[in-house]
Amino acid sequence: MDGEFVTTAGMANVPAITEVDMASFPPTRNIRATVVQASTIFYDTTATLEKAERLMSEAAALGSQLIVFPEAFVGGYPRGSTFGAVIGSRSAKGREDFRKYHASAIDVPGPEVDRLAAAAGKYKVHLVMGVIERSGGTLYCSVLFFDSQGQYLGKHRKLMPTVVERIIWGFGDGSTLPVFETEVGRIGAVICWENRMPLLRTAMYAKGIEVYCAPTADSRETWQASMTHIALEGGCFVLSANQFCRRRDYPPPPDYIFEGLEEDPLSDAVVCSGGSVIISPSGTVLAGPNYQDEALICADLDFGEIVRAKFEFDVVGHYARPDILSLSVRDEPYHSVTFVSN
């Protein structure tokens, strides 16, 4: 299997869904996939979308058919921010920080979704994009899916925000756990530490996921072990995209403060070092991890690898014991208010 690692210098400057008959796509097909490792332009959604389109253009020029962006790329990951919240009180600045963050989020559907769909169609790529989704006064950490014809396919909302993320993001439900059948395989996404939830992973395997996208904000080396384990456990390709951010990618103090530090990081200080990676169903690292800079990280995916891996271990197939262990997934939407009329 051919792998490729591409770093682009100066990148920081730089409805109805048609069912796909998967029988027409043999298990020996190959695609080229790219994970984008780049930073949001914080508090500037328009500029972030422009940057996303430039990166999509570069990835498409490399022959990529599938492009995966990091968690919260559109809307931003508010690293280091506390939003002025402690148990029992919230600060006026924290409320204003949330107002600005809320303004940077996008409605789904909405004009920004239409723009991303148009870009996917323009460059003829399947797109997996991490966004902050706005729904009334609540924000969700979501992933949006688009096909190469420019159609918006659907979304996944993060089920369980991690620790302090819970003060700014709502909780997804079982109705947004999609695996889409596309021309580049069965694609789904699990976000950041959701990947530590074994029952959620099992649900994705049961849906037949082949290209397991794992947008994240975790740049620690321990993340790589999780990604390798998932590739082996699920017999699937794992594409993990993280941002590479320096302090200068966020607004300067006092507008934006990195809390918990003795002093604010220097402008060039790395505050998220990436680690984006592509791993095969056999656990082989095909491209990455990159901890150096913004990058496009590419690999050619041979889907015959999936079948070869499942010969030895199919976690929801011949290696399952449903007579002893089983999983029930409540995949209906939940609403806080339901109006019942005659």
N, C-alpha and C positions, 0 to 999 in steps of 0.2 A: 504494500500500500504506500502510495506516495504522500509525503507530508511536505508542507511548505510553511516557512515562517517569514513574514514580511513586516518590516518596520517602515513606516512612512515618515521621513524626516520632516520636522516642522508642522506636524498635524495640528498642533494647538493654534497655529496661525492660519493655518490653512482654512347586510341585505340578503340577497339570495346567495347561497353557496352551492356551487356545482359539485355534486358527488363525483369522486374520482374512483374509477374501477382499478383497485390496486393489483388485480390480476394482470393488467396490461403492463405492469412495471416489474420485470423479473428481479429476483433477489441479487443478481449479479450487476445491477445498475450502479453507476458511479455519479457522484455529484461533487462539486467544489463548494465548501462552506467557509465563511469568514466570521470570526468573532471580532468585534470592534472594542478596542481598549482606548477610551478617550474620556475626557472630562466634559461635564455639563458646563454651559456658561450660566452661572447661577443667577437667579432672578431675571433672566432674559430668555424667555421661551422662544421668541422669534429668532434670536441669534442662535439658539441651540438647534432649532429645526434647520436653519441654514447650514450649520455645521454637520448635522446628520445627513443632509442631502449631499454635501461634498464628500463625506466618507462613503456613502452608498455609491456615488459615482466612481470613486477610486476602487472600491471593492468589486464593482461590476466590471471595471476595466481589467481586473485580474482574472476574470472568468467566473466569479462567484455566482452561484444560483441561490444561495441562502446566506442571509446576513443577520447576525444576532448582536444586539446592543446590550449594554449593562442595565442593571437595576436602576430605576429612577433616572434614566438619562434625560428624558424630557420632564422638567419639573424640579429635578435635582435631589441629591441625597444630602440632607442637612447635617453633615458630619460635624461633631463637636458642639452642636447647639443643644441647649437645654430648654429652649422656649420659655425660660424664666419660671419653670415649674419645680416646686418642691412640695412635699406632702403638706397639704393644708393651705397653700397659697400659690398664686401666680402673679408675675410682675406685669406692669403696663408694657414694658419693652417686649416681654415674651408674647403678649397678645398681639402687638404690632408685628413681631417677627412671623407669627402664624398668619396674620392677614396678608403679608407679602408672599409668604410661601403658598398660601391658598390662591393668590392671584397668578402665581407661576404655574399652577396645575392646569390640566386640560379637561374639558368635558368629553365624555365618550357616549354617543357619537358627538362630533363637533367639527369645527373648521380645521383644527390641527390634525384630527384623524383623517379628514379628507385630504389634507396636504401630504401626509405620510402615505396614504393609499396611492395618490397620484405619483409620488416618487417611486414607489415600488413598481407601479406599472411602467413608468418611464424607463427605468433601468432593468426591467424584466427580471426582478429578483423576488424571492420570498423573504419577507421581513418579519423579524421578531424584535419588538421594541419595548424597553422598560419605560414606564411613564408614571407620573403621579396623577391619578384620576380624581377629578372633583365631582362630587355628587351632593348638591346642596351645600351644607356646611361641613360635610365629612369628606376627608381625603382617603384614597386607597392607593396602596402600592400595587400597580397592575402591570401586566404584560399584554401588549396588543399584537395580533397576528394579521399579516397581509399576504395575499398571493401575488404571483408575478403578473397577473392581469389587472392589478390595481384594486382588487376587492379587499375590503376589511372583512376578516373571517370571524373574529371574536376576541375574547379577552380572558385572562386569568387574574383574579384578585388574590393577593397574598392572604392566606388563611390566618396566619399567626405572626403579626409584627413582633419583633424581638425587643424585649426589655423596654427601654425608653421610647422606642418607635411607637409604642402603644398609646402614647399621649397625643400623637399627631395623625396616626393612620387608623382607619376602621378595619374590621375583620371581614374577610371574604367568606363566602359560604360554598356549599358543595355544588352549586349550579354553575360555577365558573372553573371547572377542572377539565378543560377540553384537550383532546388529542385530535388534531385535524389530519385527514387524509389528503395529501397534496402530491403534486408531481415530483417533489423531492423527498417523499417519505411521510411517515406519520410523525407529526411534530407536536410537541407540547412543551410546557415550561413549569418549573418549580423554582421559587424565588428564594435565594440566600438560605437562611437557616431553616426554611421549610424542608430543605433537603435532608435535614436530620430527623424528619418525621417518618419513621418506617412505614406506617400505614398509608400515608399519602403517597409515598414512592410506590407501594404495592398497588394502589389504585391506578397509578399511571402505567405500570407494567401491564395491568389487566386490560387496559385500553389499547395495548399493542404498540406503545410508543417505540419509535425507532431512532428519532433524533431528539434527545432529551436536552432541552435548553435550560441552563442554570445561571441566569443573571444574578449577580451578587454584589455586595459591598465588602466582602471579607477578603482581605489581601494576605492573610497569614498563611504560612506554609502548611499548616494543618488542613487548610481547605483542599489542598491537592489530594490528600488521602481520602477525603469524602468523595471527591469526583471520581477517583479511580475505583473506589468501592462500588459506586452507583453504576458505572460502566460495566463492571463485572457482574454485579447483582442482577441488573436489568437486561444484560446482553444487548446494549444499545450504545449508540454514539452519545457522548456527553460534550456539550459545547458550553463552556462557562465564560461569561463576559463580565469584566469588572472595569470600573473607571480607573484611570491613572490621573491623579490630581495633585497639584501643588497649591500652596497657600494662596497664590495669586489668582487661582481659578475661582476663589470665593471673594465676596466683597471685603474691602479692608475694614479694620476696626475704626471706630466703635460700631459701625453698622452691622458687622458680623464678628462674633467672638467665638474662638475655640475654647470652650470651658474645660476646666480640669487641668490646665497647664499653668506653670508658673509665669510664663510669658507667651505672648502670641508668636506662632512660628514665623520665621523669616519668609519673605515673599517666594523664594525658590524652594523652600522646604517641601518635601514630598509628604502629603498627608494621607494618600492612598496609593499604594505601590503596584496595584493591578494584580498580576498573577493569572491573567486570562489563559485558557488552555483548551485544547481539543483532545479527547481521549477515545480510543476505539473500544468496541465490545470486548476485546481481549485484555483490556487494561493498558494497552500500549499508548504512550503519549505521542500523538501525531504532530502537534505543534504547541509551542509554549512550554512551560509558563514564562511569561515576560514580566520582569520587574523593573525594566529600565526606563520606559517612556511610553507615550501614546503609540499605538501600533495597530496594524491590521494583521490578524493572525489567521492563517489559511491552512486548510488541509483538504485533500481529496478523500472522500468517503466511499469505500467499497462495501456495498450492502451485503455482499456475500459473507462478510465478517460476522454479520448478525446471525446468519444461519449456522455458521461454523461454531459460534459461541453457544447457541441454543442446543446444539448437539450434546454438549456436556452439562448445561445447566439452564433450565427454563423455569424461573422462579414461580410463575403462575400456570405452568404446564406440567410436564412430566416430573418436575422436582417438587411439586406441591402435594400437600396432604389435606385436602378439604374435608376428609372424614374426621380430622382432628383439629385443624386450624382453618378458620374462615374469616372473611372480612365483609362487613356490610357498609355501604357508602350511601349516605343520605344526600342525594344530588339535586334536590329540589331547592328553589330559592326560598329564603326566609325574609319576612317583612315585619317591621316593628308595628305597623298599623295595617289592618285589613278592613276594607269597607265592604259590608255585605248588604245587598239590596234585594228586593223582591223581583 
